[in-house]
Amino acid sequence: MRQDLHDIQHIGQAIKDLLKQYHLKPKFDEASVVASWEKMVGKPIAKRTKKIYVRNKVLFIELDSPAMKSDLSFHKNHLLKAIEAEFGKEVLKEIVLM
């Protein structure tokens, strides 16, 4: 049996559709942001990050150094824009440094 080419869907799109259908896309996107942390900020900052998680579209970042927290606070807006560019505007609305 030959399947019509219009019925074939790219696997990536099929996964996206499945996540959307089961309302899992927001959690998947949040997990992707956390998993991409080192790639986004580099090893030096990632190594100084004690804890990172997303709750209610807010990215919480706990750093092991007040100096690192101060430095990163100057780049918060740039970091948020980079995350929006990579994952979309609906994933995060704010970053909180601890």
N, C-alpha and C positions, 0 to 999 in steps of 0.2 A: 504494500500500500504506500502510495506516495502522498506526502503531506504537502499541502499548499504552502508556498513560501510566506504568505501573509500570516499564517498561524505560528510561524517560528519567531521566537523572541530571544534576544540576547540575554544571557544568564545574569548579567549585572542588572539589567532592567527588571528581570523577573524577581530578583531578590529585593530590589527597591519596592516593587509593587506589593510583594508579600509583606514586607515590613510596614508599609503604609496601611495595607488592608487590616493587619492585626494591631495597628496603633503602637508599633514598636520602634518606629523611626526616631522619635525624640530620644529615647534611651540609647539607641544604637549610635546616634550622632554624638550624644554626651560621652559615651564610652570611647568613641573615636577621637574626640578632643583630648581626653585624658591619655589615651594610648599614644597620641602624636606629640605629647608635650616635649620630649627630648628633641625630636626633629624640628619643632618650631623654635625652641629657645637655645638649643645647643647643650652639649654635655656639661659645661661648667655650671650653668644655672640649674639644669636638671639634677645634678648631683647635690646641689644645695637645697633642693625642694624636698621637704619632709613629707608633705601630704598634698594631694591634689584631688579634688572631686567636684562634681556639678550637682547642685540642688536648686530646683525651681529656676532654671536657666541662668544661674549665677555660678561662675567658676571660682571656687575657693582654692587659694594657693597658700600653703604654709611653708615658709622658708626658714632655714636654720640660722640666718644671720640678719640682724637689723639693718646692716649696711646693704645687703642684697635686696631686702624689702624696699628700702629707700630708693635704690637704683632702679629697681623694676617698676616702682610706682610712677616714675617719670615716663615709662614706656607702655603704660597700661592701655592707653588709647590705641597706640600702634599695634599692640598685641591683639586687642579686641578686633581691630580692622583686619588683621591677618587671619584670625580665626574665622571671621565672617566671610572673607574671600575664599577660604578653603572649604568651609562647611555650610555656609549660608547664614543669612542674617537672623533666621528664626531659632538658631541653636542656643546662643547666649545673648543676654542683655547687659551683663555686668561682670566685672572681675573684682574680687575682694582678696587683698593680700593680708596674710596673718603672720 
